Amino acid sequence: MRRVCLPGEFKFYESINDLGGDPPPLYRMLMYHRGRRRPRRRRRRRRRRRRRMKKKKKKKKKKKKKKKKKKKKKQQKKKKKKKKKTVIF
């Protein structure tokens, strides 16, 4: 592989034909960055931490108080007196 440019200088070739032969790796890199002095470095994408939405606190449901059923007073039945049987000797 032939070197395109010395470390200090910068040449840009319009086409591969100008080189006369196979394009060196540097040319391939430069092809994509026309008009820039130096081939662009790939930027590392910084992962942004996603801000989580604050969770809303759930309101506790108030328990409904159960209404106590009023007990119906039972009417007391009058007890019938038992008739004593007469025993005949």
C-alpha positions as CSV (number, residue, x, y, z in Angstrom):
1,M,0.0,0.0,0.0
2,R,1.2,3.4,-0.9
3,R,1.0,6.3,1.6
4,V,-1.2,9.1,0.5
5,C,0.2,11.9,2.7
6,L,2.9,12.3,5.2
7,P,1.8,12.8,8.8
8,G,2.2,16.6,8.6
9,E,0.7,17.3,5.2
10,F,-2.8,16.9,3.9
11,K,-3.7,16.1,0.3
12,F,-7.0,15.3,-1.1
13,Y,-7.5,13.4,-4.3
14,E,-10.6,14.1,-6.4
15,S,-10.9,10.6,-7.7
16,I,-9.2,7.2,-7.4
17,N,-7.7,7.7,-10.9
18,D,-5.5,10.5,-9.6
19,L,-3.7,8.1,-7.4
20,G,-3.0,5.6,-10.1
21,G,-3.7,2.3,-8.4
22,D,-5.7,1.0,-5.5
23,P,-6.8,3.7,-3.0
24,P,-4.9,3.6,0.2
25,P,-6.9,3.3,3.4
26,L,-6.5,6.9,4.3
27,Y,-8.1,8.0,1.0
28,R,-11.0,5.8,1.7
29,M,-11.4,7.5,5.0
30,L,-11.1,10.9,3.5
31,M,-13.6,10.3,0.8
32,Y,-16.4,10.6,3.3
33,H,-15.2,13.8,4.8
34,R,-14.6,16.2,2.0
35,G,-13.7,19.7,3.0
36,R,-12.6,18.8,6.4
37,R,-8.9,19.1,7.4
38,R,-8.8,15.9,9.3
39,P,-10.9,12.7,9.0
40,R,-13.7,12.9,11.4
41,R,-13.4,10.9,14.5
42,R,-16.4,8.8,15.4
43,R,-18.1,10.3,18.3
44,R,-19.1,7.9,21.0
45,R,-22.7,8.3,21.8
46,R,-23.2,9.0,25.4
47,R,-26.1,7.2,26.8
48,R,-28.4,9.6,28.5
49,R,-30.0,8.4,31.6
50,R,-33.7,8.6,31.3
51,R,-35.3,10.5,34.0
52,R,-38.1,8.5,35.4
53,M,-41.4,10.1,36.1
54,K,-42.1,10.4,39.7
55,K,-44.5,7.8,40.8
56,K,-47.7,9.3,42.2
57,K,-48.7,7.9,45.5
58,K,-51.9,6.0,45.4
59,K,-54.5,7.4,47.8
60,K,-55.8,4.8,50.2
61,K,-59.4,4.2,49.9
62,K,-61.3,4.9,53.1
63,K,-63.1,1.8,54.3
64,K,-66.8,2.3,54.5
65,K,-68.1,1.5,58.0
66,K,-70.7,-1.2,57.9
67,K,-74.0,-0.1,59.3
68,K,-75.1,-2.3,62.2
69,K,-78.4,-3.9,61.6
70,K,-80.8,-3.2,64.4
71,K,-82.1,-6.3,65.9
72,K,-85.8,-6.6,66.1
73,K,-87.0,-7.3,69.5
74,K,-88.9,-10.5,69.5
75,Q,-92.2,-10.3,71.1
76,Q,-92.1,-12.6,74.1
77,K,-94.7,-15.3,73.9
78,K,-96.6,-15.8,77.1
79,K,-95.9,-19.2,78.4
80,K,-99.0,-21.4,78.8
81,K,-99.3,-22.9,82.2
82,K,-99.3,-26.6,82.0
83,K,-102.4,-28.1,83.5
84,K,-101.6,-30.5,86.2
85,K,-103.0,-33.9,85.5
86,T,-105.1,-35.3,88.2
87,V,-104.0,-38.6,89.3
88,I,-106.8,-41.0,90.5
89,F,-105.7,-43.7,92.8
